[in-house]
């Protein structure tokens, strides 16, 4: 709407202190936008073509369209926003239109999650406002809980989705036919996201307590209980996607963004709304794991639930922008400030927060559907700190909306934040949430028609009264859950909401945490170099030069506020706390170092290589022993070699391989065994290649490590070109490496095959295929055998002639005796 755009421009031209005029302009503009007849009664506005989006009449957008149910979505989603803006007359008119025109028995398949938070939440928020206005005697005097009756009707239509053995709802339901039968066109799904199943409790509990019917809250609690029971018990994290029948995790990645986000939000807010300590206990246990594994301030990176020290990806999605606001409710302000500052710098760099961005803050997914999460966190941080810096952040959001998203019929989603292209889309949450939080950010207490502190915001920013905590408690079924009987440990967790005015009396409190983060995001606009800290007197440590066992490097890290943690699998983890740096300059150096390390890590993880094999093929093993080996991201690619590399192994001297080998003559033509540590893997490879080795095996120096328990380890380069390394280099954990070393100790000559995968032991021709050297040796051996045979034959002839000579001598002696006897006879005669 043109009026909405003009009012925003007027709002931006005013000073931030004039919040009342801003609030009035914004509220008027919003009311005008809702009255536009080119969208109603369609679910959403298409701002580029100035018409309403009706499902089935427009090209399908896939799962996004599951939010549309032909129930005037935008109108219902913005009911309580009208009252917040003190537009009570427009609210009363909007309620009458809903009651007159909206039908819920449509033969259409909708998202259970989206329908719950937007439509059911919108009806309940509208009911809360209507009751409040009626009690004041100002408006809605005719109101007889009509919106609540609609909400109950919708809740009943959603209940069939919960008809599963686990209690987790189907992701979709037919509003008329439920989930059973061919006419439903749904009910065949097996998976749902954690947030989809875990973001029901506020709306369903409110519906139960408003109506007195406990069935809704019971179903929502059962789903929450099941998710809690299925958490990974070692990490206390949940995955993103779960099988609704078996409870098996389908996607084992865990984070605080898309797929999980509002599950954590609803655990904390269920405690706030319902007063049930069990929800807070669960949230605190999850939160401790989030801060241990996922939070790497200012980043929030997904991990694997079974191996939480292993990153799942190197980019973040924009939905995690709500998390700093949730941390404010928790009372953990410092990481909230750090993450929000990172998000703010990304927003300033790209004008909007991209749907996903990398750890070096570049665009991963370029869309921006005018989401509210960053505005939400900005509002909560301002409420907590009263730092006007967050008013400036909100003004930046408004300026960018007016400059880049404004179109003749409203505000259009950004198709690509890099080019500024638009998408013909204005989701209902833009008016229901984004503008609501921006209005609250600038509004003074006198601008609000009621005290928002008496309400809790749902994930769609609908307002539910805290008085619900006192309703229907005795009628709710009890749950038999392990955490229900556990004694609550008050020493570990805070059991009251923090009073931020007492915790943070100084508005400058957040500044100390923002400064080191600000310069790390936008590298394209570097600030002038600051004078170096006295006492350091050298260029900062570069990530490509870092060695974890170098005392000088560790000291430099300490001065930059970077701590090094040795993990059980032999890797190291780096964590920076800017306040621990010796100076602001050192803190910036630390942020730059951490950024370089993340870039280096992302380069190394771009291609996840499969494991390789080290197969012992000499006597007495003959290929029966196969050791799982980690590949190197440089050197010879064994997947492109049919034969692999075969050779006898020799221990390099020095064992680390970090300098020129002293036993090069023994390593030449063989596979060198090396110990991990003291230098980069590429340096080891270059040293053994220089000595004439045909391959290398690096053995982990972390005692007890094994491929059975540790994730696959890939050896990275040194940040420079490794094209000069042409031999294959493989990595063996300590357990597997010891097997090879013991074999070498016992048999002295051990021959191995380095290959992409183990060879079949039955393939004798492959296992015993000679190389060129072996063929020469076999020819030499053949000649040697022939020589031996010749010698053997010659020896036999000598023996024969010797015996023959002896026989001749015996015959001659016999003849002489005969002649002598004959001579004696003649003499006697």
Secondary structure in CASP SS format (residue, H / E / C, confidence):
PFRMAT SS
TARGET T0000
AUTHOR 0000-0000-0000
METHOD secondary structure of the structure
MODEL  1
X C 1.00
X H 1.00
X H 1.00
X H 1.00
X H 1.00
X H 1.00
X H 1.00
X H 1.00
X H 1.00
X H 1.00
X H 1.00
X H 1.00
X H 1.00
X C 1.00
X C 1.00
X C 1.00
X C 1.00
X C 1.00
X H 1.00
X H 1.00
X H 1.00
X H 1.00
X H 1.00
X H 1.00
X H 1.00
X H 1.00
X H 1.00
X H 1.00
X H 1.00
X H 1.00
X H 1.00
X H 1.00
X H 1.00
X H 1.00
X C 1.00
X C 1.00
X C 1.00
X C 1.00
X C 1.00
X C 1.00
X C 1.00
X C 1.00
X C 1.00
X E 1.00
X E 1.00
X E 1.00
X C 1.00
X C 1.00
X C 1.00
X C 1.00
X E 1.00
X E 1.00
X E 1.00
X C 1.00
X C 1.00
X C 1.00
X C 1.00
X C 1.00
X C 1.00
X C 1.00
X C 1.00
X H 1.00
X H 1.00
X H 1.00
X H 1.00
X H 1.00
X H 1.00
X C 1.00
X C 1.00
X C 1.00
X C 1.00
X C 1.00
X H 1.00
X H 1.00
X H 1.00
X H 1.00
X H 1.00
X C 1.00
X H 1.00
X H 1.00
X H 1.00
X H 1.00
X H 1.00
X H 1.00
X C 1.00
X C 1.00
X C 1.00
X H 1.00
X H 1.00
X H 1.00
X H 1.00
X H 1.00
X H 1.00
X H 1.00
X H 1.00
X H 1.00
X H 1.00
X H 1.00
X H 1.00
X H 1.00
X H 1.00
X C 1.00
X C 1.00
X C 1.00
X C 1.00
X C 1.00
X C 1.00
X C 1.00
X E 1.00
X E 1.00
X E 1.00
X H 1.00
X H 1.00
X H 1.00
X H 1.00
X H 1.00
X H 1.00
X H 1.00
X H 1.00
X H 1.00
X H 1.00
X H 1.00
X H 1.00
X H 1.00
X H 1.00
X H 1.00
X H 1.00
X H 1.00
X H 1.00
X H 1.00
X H 1.00
X H 1.00
X H 1.00
X H 1.00
X H 1.00
X H 1.00
X C 1.00
X C 1.00
X C 1.00
X C 1.00
X C 1.00
X C 1.00
X C 1.00
X C 1.00
X C 1.00
X H 1.00
X H 1.00
X H 1.00
X H 1.00
X H 1.00
X H 1.00
X H 1.00
X H 1.00
X H 1.00
X H 1.00
X H 1.00
X H 1.00
X H 1.00
X H 1.00
X H 1.00
X H 1.00
X H 1.00
X C 1.00
X C 1.00
X C 1.00
X C 1.00
X C 1.00
X C 1.00
X C 1.00
X C 1.00
X C 1.00
X E 1.00
X E 1.00
X E 1.00
X C 1.00
X C 1.00
X C 1.00
X E 1.00
X C 1.00
X C 1.00
X C 1.00
X H 1.00
X H 1.00
X H 1.00
X C 1.00
X C 1.00
X C 1.00
X C 1.00
X C 1.00
X C 1.00
X E 1.00
X E 1.00
X E 1.00
X H 1.00
X H 1.00
X H 1.00
X H 1.00
X H 1.00
X C 1.00
X C 1.00
X H 1.00
X H 1.00
X H 1.00
X H 1.00
X H 1.00
X H 1.00
X H 1.00
X H 1.00
X H 1.00
X H 1.00
X H 1.00
X C 1.00
X C 1.00
X C 1.00
X H 1.00
X H 1.00
X H 1.00
X H 1.00
X H 1.00
X H 1.00
X H 1.00
X H 1.00
X H 1.00
X H 1.00
X H 1.00
X H 1.00
X H 1.00
X H 1.00
X H 1.00
X C 1.00
X C 1.00
X E 1.00
X C 1.00
X C 1.00
X C 1.00
X C 1.00
X E 1.00
X C 1.00
X C 1.00
X C 1.00
X E 1.00
X E 1.00
X E 1.00
X C 1.00
X C 1.00
X C 1.00
X C 1.00
X C 1.00
X E 1.00
X E 1.00
X E 1.00
X C 1.00
X E 1.00
X E 1.00
X C 1.00
X C 1.00
X C 1.00
X C 1.00
X C 1.00
X C 1.00
X H 1.00
X H 1.00
X H 1.00
X H 1.00
X H 1.00
X H 1.00
X H 1.00
X H 1.00
X H 1.00
X H 1.00
X H 1.00
X H 1.00
X H 1.00
X H 1.00
X C 1.00
X C 1.00
X H 1.00
X H 1.00
X H 1.00
X H 1.00
X H 1.00
X H 1.00
X H 1.00
X H 1.00
X H 1.00
X H 1.00
X H 1.00
X H 1.00
X H 1.00
X H 1.00
X H 1.00
X H 1.00
X H 1.00
X H 1.00
X E 1.00
X E 1.00
X C 1.00
X C 1.00
X E 1.00
X E 1.00
X C 1.00
X C 1.00
X E 1.00
X E 1.00
X C 1.00
X C 1.00
X C 1.00
X C 1.00
X C 1.00
X C 1.00
X E 1.00
X C 1.00
X C 1.00
X C 1.00
X E 1.00
X E 1.00
X E 1.00
X H 1.00
X H 1.00
X H 1.00
X H 1.00
X H 1.00
X H 1.00
X H 1.00
X H 1.00
X H 1.00
X H 1.00
X H 1.00
X H 1.00
X H 1.00
X C 1.00
X C 1.00
X H 1.00
X H 1.00
X H 1.00
X H 1.00
X H 1.00
X H 1.00
X H 1.00
X H 1.00
X H 1.00
X H 1.00
X H 1.00
X H 1.00
X H 1.00
X H 1.00
X H 1.00
X H 1.00
X H 1.00
X H 1.00
X C 1.00
X C 1.00
X C 1.00
X C 1.00
X C 1.00
X E 1.00
X E 1.00
X E 1.00
X C 1.00
X C 1.00
X C 1.00
X C 1.00
X E 1.00
X E 1.00
X E 1.00
X C 1.00
X C 1.00
X E 1.00
X C 1.00
X C 1.00
X C 1.00
X C 1.00
X H 1.00
X H 1.00
X H 1.00
X H 1.00
X H 1.00
X H 1.00
X H 1.00
X H 1.00
X H 1.00
X H 1.00
X H 1.00
X H 1.00
X H 1.00
X C 1.00
X C 1.00
X C 1.00
X H 1.00
X H 1.00
X H 1.00
X H 1.00
X H 1.00
X H 1.00
X H 1.00
X H 1.00
X H 1.00
X H 1.00
X H 1.00
X H 1.00
X H 1.00
X H 1.00
X H 1.00
X H 1.00
X H 1.00
X E 1.00
X E 1.00
X C 1.00
X C 1.00
X E 1.00
X E 1.00
X C 1.00
X E 1.00
X E 1.00
X E 1.00
X E 1.00
X C 1.00
X C 1.00
X C 1.00
X C 1.00
X E 1.00
X E 1.00
X E 1.00
X C 1.00
X C 1.00
X E 1.00
X C 1.00
X H 1.00
X H 1.00
X H 1.00
X H 1.00
X H 1.00
X H 1.00
X H 1.00
X H 1.00
X H 1.00
X H 1.00
X H 1.00
X H 1.00
X H 1.00
X H 1.00
X H 1.00
X C 1.00
X C 1.00
X H 1.00
X H 1.00
X H 1.00
X C 1.00
X C 1.00
X C 1.00
X C 1.00
X H 1.00
X H 1.00
X H 1.00
X E 1.00
X E 1.00
X E 1.00
X C 1.00
X C 1.00
X C 1.00
X C 1.00
X C 1.00
X E 1.00
X E 1.00
X E 1.00
X H 1.00
X H 1.00
X H 1.00
X H 1.00
X H 1.00
X C 1.00
X C 1.00
X H 1.00
X H 1.00
X H 1.00
X C 1.00
X C 1.00
X C 1.00
X C 1.00
X C 1.00
X C 1.00
X H 1.00
X H 1.00
X H 1.00
X C 1.00
X C 1.00
X C 1.00
X C 1.00
X C 1.00
X C 1.00
X C 1.00
X C 1.00
X C 1.00
X C 1.00
X C 1.00
X C 1.00
X C 1.00
X C 1.00
X C 1.00
X H 1.00
X H 1.00
X H 1.00
X H 1.00
X C 1.00
X C 1.00
X C 1.00
X H 1.00
X H 1.00
X H 1.00
X H 1.00
X H 1.00
X H 1.00
X H 1.00
X H 1.00
X H 1.00
X H 1.00
X H 1.00
X H 1.00
X H 1.00
X H 1.00
X H 1.00
X C 1.00
X H 1.00
X H 1.00
X H 1.00
X C 1.00
X C 1.00
X C 1.00
X C 1.00
X C 1.00
X C 1.00
X C 1.00
X C 1.00
X C 1.00
X C 1.00
X C 1.00
X C 1.00
X C 1.00
X C 1.00
X C 1.00
X C 1.00
X C 1.00
X H 1.00
X H 1.00
X H 1.00
X C 1.00
X C 1.00
X C 1.00
X C 1.00
X C 1.00
X H 1.00
X H 1.00
X H 1.00
X H 1.00
X H 1.00
X H 1.00
X H 1.00
X H 1.00
X H 1.00
X C 1.00
X C 1.00
X E 1.00
X E 1.00
X E 1.00
X E 1.00
X E 1.00
X C 1.00
X C 1.00
X C 1.00
X C 1.00
X C 1.00
X E 1.00
X E 1.00
X E 1.00
X E 1.00
X E 1.00
X C 1.00
X H 1.00
X H 1.00
X H 1.00
X C 1.00
X C 1.00
X C 1.00
X H 1.00
X H 1.00
X H 1.00
X H 1.00
X H 1.00
X H 1.00
X H 1.00
X H 1.00
X H 1.00
X H 1.00
X H 1.00
X H 1.00
X H 1.00
X H 1.00
X H 1.00
X H 1.00
X H 1.00
X H 1.00
X H 1.00
X H 1.00
X H 1.00
X C 1.00
X C 1.00
X C 1.00
X C 1.00
X C 1.00
X C 1.00
X C 1.00
X E 1.00
X E 1.00
X E 1.00
X E 1.00
X E 1.00
X C 1.00
X C 1.00
X C 1.00
X C 1.00
X C 1.00
X C 1.00
X C 1.00
X C 1.00
X E 1.00
X E 1.00
X E 1.00
X E 1.00
X E 1.00
X E 1.00
X C 1.00
X E 1.00
X C 1.00
X C 1.00
X C 1.00
X C 1.00
X C 1.00
X H 1.00
X H 1.00
X H 1.00
X C 1.00
X C 1.00
X C 1.00
X C 1.00
X E 1.00
X E 1.00
X E 1.00
X E 1.00
X E 1.00
X E 1.00
X E 1.00
X C 1.00
X C 1.00
X C 1.00
X C 1.00
X C 1.00
X C 1.00
X C 1.00
X C 1.00
X C 1.00
X C 1.00
X C 1.00
X C 1.00
X H 1.00
X H 1.00
X H 1.00
X H 1.00
X C 1.00
X C 1.00
X C 1.00
X E 1.00
X E 1.00
X E 1.00
X E 1.00
X E 1.00
X C 1.00
X C 1.00
X C 1.00
X C 1.00
X C 1.00
X H 1.00
X H 1.00
X H 1.00
X H 1.00
X H 1.00
X H 1.00
X H 1.00
X H 1.00
X H 1.00
X H 1.00
X C 1.00
X C 1.00
X C 1.00
X C 1.00
X E 1.00
X E 1.00
X E 1.00
X E 1.00
X E 1.00
X C 1.00
X C 1.00
X C 1.00
X C 1.00
X C 1.00
X C 1.00
X C 1.00
X C 1.00
X C 1.00
X C 1.00
X C 1.00
X C 1.00
X C 1.00
X C 1.00
X C 1.00
X E 1.00
X C 1.00
X C 1.00
X C 1.00
X C 1.00
X C 1.00
X C 1.00
X C 1.00
X C 1.00
X C 1.00
X C 1.00
X C 1.00
X C 1.00
X E 1.00
X E 1.00
X E 1.00
X E 1.00
X E 1.00
X C 1.00
X H 1.00
X H 1.00
X H 1.00
X H 1.00
X H 1.00
X H 1.00
X H 1.00
X H 1.00
X H 1.00
X H 1.00
X H 1.00
X H 1.00
X H 1.00
X H 1.00
X C 1.00
X C 1.00
X C 1.00
X E 1.00
X E 1.00
X E 1.00
X E 1.00
X E 1.00
X C 1.00
X C 1.00
X C 1.00
X C 1.00
X C 1.00
X C 1.00
X C 1.00
X C 1.00
X H 1.00
X H 1.00
X H 1.00
X H 1.00
X C 1.00
X C 1.00
X C 1.00
X C 1.00
X H 1.00
X H 1.00
X H 1.00
X H 1.00
X H 1.00
X H 1.00
X H 1.00
X H 1.00
X H 1.00
X H 1.00
X H 1.00
X H 1.00
X H 1.00
X H 1.00
X H 1.00
X H 1.00
X H 1.00
X H 1.00
X H 1.00
X H 1.00
X H 1.00
X H 1.00
X H 1.00
X H 1.00
X H 1.00
X H 1.00
X H 1.00
X H 1.00
X H 1.00
X H 1.00
X H 1.00
X H 1.00
X H 1.00
X H 1.00
X H 1.00
X H 1.00
X H 1.00
X H 1.00
X H 1.00
X H 1.00
X H 1.00
X H 1.00
X H 1.00
X H 1.00
X H 1.00
X H 1.00
X H 1.00
X H 1.00
X H 1.00
X H 1.00
X H 1.00
X H 1.00
X H 1.00
X H 1.00
X H 1.00
X H 1.00
X H 1.00
X C 1.00
END
